[in-house]
Amino acid sequence: MSHFSLNSLDTAHLNDDRLRRETSKSPMTKRLATYLADGIYDLLEEWANQERRSISSLAAFLLEKAVREHHEQIQKQPPPSDQQQER
């Protein structure tokens, strides 16, 4: 299993003004329920224990990190050209 520390979060992601605004629009956080395969849950639980965090906290961190990385990838893509839009 990869040893990824929560302390190794790339702080550049935290400096994205748009994402900061998106996460601060509401004074309350949102609740999300999901289902995981037993094996994935077990790995997540082991990872959370290694980090001395709750499974929920780790899952929320990982989801937020994935969204930030996805947003960054989209921002790096060039805008579609006029020719592509006409198709």
FENNOR-V754320 format. One record per pair of residues at least 24 apart in sequence whose ideal C-beta (glycine too) atoms are under 6 Angstrom apart, sorted by the first residue. I is the first residue (numbers start at 1). J is the second residue. D is the distance in whole Angstrom. If there is no record, write none. Layout:
I_J_D, I_J_D
This chain:
6_51_6, 13_68_4, 19_68_6
